[in-house]
């Protein structure tokens, strides 16, 4: 069964400057929606508003046609990977996995070679790439229907980016994923649909040529 997340009429100003103006975005399970835009265009702001960690001047969030007005109502529906690391440095990797993953899914979680090599380390001992990989894997294994990924490729080697993309592609049959990153080539490569945030408005992109027309990519 398909599930639908609708982000509607999002408006946000900072100090009288309009960052988001009447933004509408729809994401269904089985979709990876790429959110592109220049630095400061409001991509992270939009994801934070959707998840509820940032207040909007106006917003409607609907899941399967039902308006969700309280942030607490969205925690079961949406998972969010922020740009900042969120795991406690003094915890062991094994403890974080035990606390985050359902018991019947833990063996499956450890069947990933990259995770097995981290098992006996503490979070504070991980490299930035290893930590990001673990965080993304945890977020994608959350039972929520939708996932928001903000800068998942930040500081990752090309090899880890490939592994992250594999994780995302394995997950999206059951989930709707909205992803934004400065690494636009990876976003374009992995997304089933593209959007572009420019001057507060969200544009739905049909092909790469439109990104050139709208001044996001050069010819």
Protein Blocks (a to p, Z undefined) as FASTA:
>chain_A
ZZddddehiacdeehiafbghiacdddehiacddeddehilmmmmmmmmnopaccfbdcd
deehiacfbfklmmmmpccddfbdcbdfkbcfklmmmmmpcfklmmmmmmpmklmmmmmp
cfklpcfklmmmmmmmmmmmpcbfbdcdehklgopafklmmmmmmmmmmmmmmpccdddd
fklmlmmmmpmbdcddeehiacddfbfklmmmnomacZZ
